């Protein structure tokens, strides 16, 4: 019984850092995608002013 508890604890201790790393990477990718989308939206908004020298 005690051996099974240690096995489960070891599994959880191995799995938690992996899950944490995956969440950090997913968060970083989401942040980059949102920043790129925001920049594209900004550039689309002001593209008409590029031709007249206001930008």
Contact map, one row per residue, 1 for C-alpha under 8 A:
1111100000000000000000000000000000000000000000000000000
1111110000000000000000000000000000000000000000000000000
1111111000000000000000000000000000000000000000000000000
1111111100000000000000000000000000000000000000000000000
1111111110000000000000000000000000000000000000000000000
0111111111000000000000000000000000000000000000000000000
0011111111100000000000000000000000000000000000000000000
0001111111110000000000000000000000000000000000000000000
0000111111111000000000000000000000000000000000000000000
0000011111111100000000000000000000000000000000000000000
0000001111111110000000000000000000000000000000000000000
0000000111111111000000000000000000000000000000000000000
0000000011111111100000000000000000000000000000000000000
0000000001111111110000000000000000000000000000000000000
0000000000111111111000000000000000000000000000000000000
0000000000011111111100000000000000000000000000000000000
0000000000001111111110000000000000000000000000000000000
0000000000000111111111000000000000000000000000000000000
0000000000000011111111100000000000000000000000000000000
0000000000000001111111110000000000000000000000000000000
0000000000000000111111111000000000000000000000000000000
0000000000000000011111111100000000000000000000000000000
0000000000000000001111111110000000000000000000000000000
0000000000000000000111111111000000000000000000000000000
0000000000000000000011111111100000000000000000000000000
0000000000000000000001111111110000000000000000000000000
0000000000000000000000111111111000000000000000000000000
0000000000000000000000011111111100000000000000000000000
0000000000000000000000001111111110000000000000000000000
0000000000000000000000000111111111000000000000000000000
0000000000000000000000000011111111100000000000000000000
0000000000000000000000000001111111110000000000000000000
0000000000000000000000000000111111111000000000000000000
0000000000000000000000000000011111111100000000000000000
0000000000000000000000000000001111111110000000000000000
0000000000000000000000000000000111111111000000000000000
0000000000000000000000000000000011111111100000000000000
0000000000000000000000000000000001111111110000000000000
0000000000000000000000000000000000111111111000000000000
0000000000000000000000000000000000011111111100000000000
0000000000000000000000000000000000001111111110000000000
0000000000000000000000000000000000000111111111000000000
0000000000000000000000000000000000000011111111100000000
0000000000000000000000000000000000000001111111100000000
0000000000000000000000000000000000000000111111110000000
0000000000000000000000000000000000000000011111111100001
0000000000000000000000000000000000000000001111111110000
0000000000000000000000000000000000000000000011111111000
0000000000000000000000000000000000000000000001111111111
0000000000000000000000000000000000000000000001111111111
0000000000000000000000000000000000000000000000111111110
0000000000000000000000000000000000000000000000011111111
0000000000000000000000000000000000000000000000001111111
0000000000000000000000000000000000000000000000001111111
0000000000000000000000000000000000000000000001001101111
